[in-house]
């Protein structure tokens, strides 16, 4: 079995420093069977490992997710495409505590 992570997850700290969003892509597999998972977790930056929750998940399709805090209580997540027809996130949270999680699709190429 193999397990691979992108070299560094992407992080976005909220403007007030009270929350952090971390996007990570991992792949697992064994002899022709495997999966790719992209997740965005949201939590307290001082206790992220024990106090974080998934707010966006994609399975079996690598996705780049841009994260931008619009305010201390609004996190915008933009996932890049192209994507096959009917492909949607597997799991998506629209509100986490006092934080609104806005998810949108970008039909253009990845931005730098």
C-alpha positions as CSV (number, residue, x, y, z in Angstrom):
1,X,0.0,0.0,0.0
2,X,1.2,3.5,-0.7
3,X,0.3,6.8,0.8
4,X,1.3,10.1,-0.7
5,X,0.8,13.7,0.2
6,X,1.4,16.8,-1.7
7,X,4.7,18.3,-0.3
8,X,3.0,21.1,1.6
9,X,-0.6,21.7,2.5
10,X,-2.0,25.2,1.7
11,X,-3.0,27.3,4.7
12,X,-5.1,30.4,5.1
13,X,-5.3,32.2,8.5
14,X,-8.4,34.3,9.2
15,X,-7.9,38.1,9.5
16,X,-8.4,38.0,13.2
17,X,-6.1,35.0,13.7
18,X,-8.8,33.0,15.4
19,X,-9.3,30.3,12.7
20,X,-7.2,28.6,10.1
21,X,-8.2,26.7,6.9
22,X,-5.9,24.0,5.6
23,X,-6.2,22.3,2.2
24,X,-4.5,18.9,1.7
25,X,-4.5,16.4,-1.1
26,X,-3.5,12.7,-0.4
27,X,-3.5,9.5,-2.5
28,X,-3.7,5.9,-1.3
29,X,-3.7,2.7,-3.2
30,X,-2.6,-0.8,-3.8
31,X,-2.2,-2.6,-7.2
32,X,-4.5,-0.7,-9.4
33,X,-6.9,0.3,-6.7
34,X,-6.7,3.6,-4.9
35,X,-8.1,6.9,-4.3
36,X,-7.2,10.6,-4.3
37,X,-8.8,12.9,-1.7
38,X,-8.7,16.6,-1.3
39,X,-9.9,18.1,1.9
40,X,-10.2,21.5,3.5
41,X,-10.3,21.6,7.3
42,X,-11.2,24.5,9.5
43,X,-10.2,25.0,13.1
44,X,-8.4,26.8,15.9
45,X,-4.7,27.4,14.9
46,X,-3.5,26.8,18.4
47,X,-5.1,23.3,18.6
48,X,-5.7,22.3,15.0
49,X,-4.8,18.6,15.3
50,X,-7.4,18.0,18.1
51,X,-9.9,20.7,17.2
52,X,-10.5,20.8,13.4
53,X,-13.3,19.8,11.1
54,X,-13.7,19.0,7.4
55,X,-15.7,21.6,5.5
56,X,-15.0,20.5,1.9
57,X,-14.1,17.0,0.5
58,X,-13.4,15.7,-3.0
59,X,-12.8,12.0,-3.6
60,X,-11.1,10.4,-6.6
61,X,-10.3,13.6,-8.4
62,X,-7.4,15.9,-7.5
63,X,-8.6,19.4,-6.9
64,X,-6.8,22.6,-6.2
65,X,-8.7,24.7,-3.8
66,X,-8.0,28.4,-3.4
67,X,-8.9,29.8,0.1
68,X,-9.6,33.4,0.8
69,X,-10.9,35.0,4.0
70,X,-13.4,37.8,3.0
71,X,-13.8,38.7,6.7
72,X,-13.2,37.0,10.0
73,X,-16.5,35.1,9.6
74,X,-16.5,34.4,5.8
75,X,-14.2,31.9,4.1
76,X,-14.4,31.6,0.3
77,X,-13.3,28.3,-1.2
78,X,-12.8,28.2,-5.0
79,X,-12.1,24.8,-6.6
80,X,-10.5,24.7,-10.0
81,X,-11.9,22.8,-13.0
82,X,-12.3,21.5,-15.7
83,X,-14.4,18.7,-14.3
84,X,-16.6,16.0,-15.7
85,X,-20.3,16.7,-16.0
86,X,-22.1,16.0,-12.7
87,X,-18.9,16.1,-10.6
88,X,-19.5,17.8,-7.3
89,X,-17.8,17.9,-3.9
90,X,-18.6,14.8,-1.9
91,X,-19.0,16.8,1.3
92,X,-19.5,20.5,1.8
93,X,-20.3,22.6,4.9
94,X,-22.0,26.0,4.4
95,X,-21.7,27.2,8.0
96,X,-19.3,26.2,10.7
97,X,-20.1,27.9,14.0
98,X,-20.1,31.6,13.2
99,X,-18.2,31.1,9.9
100,X,-19.9,31.1,6.6
101,X,-18.2,28.8,4.1
102,X,-18.8,30.0,0.5
103,X,-17.9,27.4,-2.2
104,X,-17.7,28.3,-5.8
105,X,-16.3,26.9,-9.0
106,X,-13.7,28.6,-11.2
107,X,-14.0,27.5,-14.8
108,X,-10.7,29.0,-15.8
109,X,-7.1,27.7,-15.5
110,X,-5.4,27.7,-12.0
111,X,-4.4,31.2,-10.8
112,X,-1.0,31.9,-9.2
